Amino acid sequence: QVQFVESGGDLVQPGGSLRLSCAASEDISRIYSMAWYRQFPGQQRRELIAGIDIGGSTTYGDAVKGRFTISRDNAKNTLSLQMYSLRPDDTAVYYCNTDSRWLTLAPWGQGTQVTVSS
């Protein structure tokens, strides 16, 4: 089963930018849709914030639309999330996985911590 390793999280000031990466253990070109999720402190639920399908079509949650950009590189088996205009309420652990709206989720990776604070 495919496994994911997220990286790129950091402490950043409000208004700053970060780029998250997700490396997959298998060929992602056959995965119809992939997504980024985030889990807020103290919460169990992981919120889907951005998805990208095999054709490159993207969808975003209202909270990140216009600020985050998802992309995928099938040749490198990677998924990325470029984040701009970060806010304190973006503070969360970020995960990548298959898009749960279309596919069964794979096992969760360890995620990557993003902290937005001055």
MOQUIZI-V461351 format. One record per residue. N is the residue number from 1. RES is the residue in one letter. SS is DSSP state (h for helix, s for strand, l for the rest). NEAR is the number of other C-alpha atoms within 8 Angstrom. D_FIRST is the distance of its C-alpha to the first C-alpha in whole Angstrom. Layout:
# MOQUIZI-V461351
<<N;RES;SS;NEAR;D_FIRST> <N;RES;SS;NEAR;D_FIRST>>
This chain:
# MOQUIZI-V461351
<<1;Q;l;3;0> <2;V;l;8;4> <3;Q;l;11;6> <4;F;s;12;10> <5;V;s;10;13> <6;E;s;15;16> <7;S;s;9;20> <8;G;l;9;24> <9;G;l;12;25> <10;D;l;8;28> <11;L;s;8;32> <12;V;s;13;33> <13;Q;l;9;37> <14;P;l;11;37> <15;G;l;8;37> <16;G;l;9;35> <17;S;l;10;32> <18;L;s;11;29> <19;R;s;10;26> <20;L;s;12;22> <21;S;s;11;19> <22;C;s;12;16> <23;A;s;10;14> <24;A;s;12;10> <25;S;l;8;9> <26;E;l;7;8> <27;D;l;8;11> <28;I;l;9;12> <29;S;l;9;15> <30;R;l;6;13> <31;I;l;8;12> <32;Y;l;9;15> <33;S;s;12;16> <34;M;s;13;15> <35;A;s;13;17> <36;W;s;14;18> <37;Y;s;13;19> <38;R;s;12;22> <39;Q;s;12;23> <40;F;l;9;26> <41;P;l;7;28> <42;G;l;4;28> <43;Q;l;7;26> <44;Q;l;5;23> <45;R;l;5;22> <46;R;l;9;20> <47;E;s;7;22> <48;L;s;10;21> <49;I;s;12;23> <50;A;s;13;22> <51;G;s;14;20> <52;I;s;15;20> <53;D;s;10;19> <54;I;l;10;19> <55;G;l;5;23> <56;G;l;8;23> <57;S;l;7;25> <58;T;s;9;24> <59;T;s;7;25> <60;Y;s;9;26> <61;G;l;9;27> <62;D;l;5;31> <63;A;l;5;31> <64;V;l;9;29> <65;K;l;8;31> <66;G;l;5;33> <67;R;l;9;32> <68;F;s;10;28> <69;T;s;9;27> <70;I;s;13;23> <71;S;s;9;22> <72;R;s;10;19> <73;D;s;8;19> <74;N;l;9;17> <75;A;l;6;19> <76;K;l;5;18> <77;N;l;14;14> <78;T;s;13;16> <79;L;s;13;17> <80;S;s;11;20> <81;L;s;12;23> <82;Q;s;11;26> <83;M;s;12;28> <84;Y;l;10;32> <85;S;l;9;35> <86;L;l;14;33> <87;R;l;10;35> <88;P;h;9;35> <89;D;h;5;33> <90;D;h;9;30> <91;T;l;12;29> <92;A;s;11;26> <93;V;s;12;22> <94;Y;s;14;20> <95;Y;s;13;17> <96;C;s;15;15> <97;N;s;12;12> <98;T;s;12;12> <99;D;l;12;15> <100;S;l;7;16> <101;R;l;4;19> <102;W;l;7;17> <103;L;l;9;13> <104;T;l;7;11> <105;L;l;9;10> <106;A;l;9;7> <107;P;l;6;8> <108;W;l;11;11> <109;G;l;10;12> <110;Q;l;7;16> <111;G;l;12;17> <112;T;s;11;21> <113;Q;s;10;24> <114;V;s;13;27> <115;T;s;12;30> <116;V;s;14;33> <117;S;l;9;36> <118;S;l;5;40>>
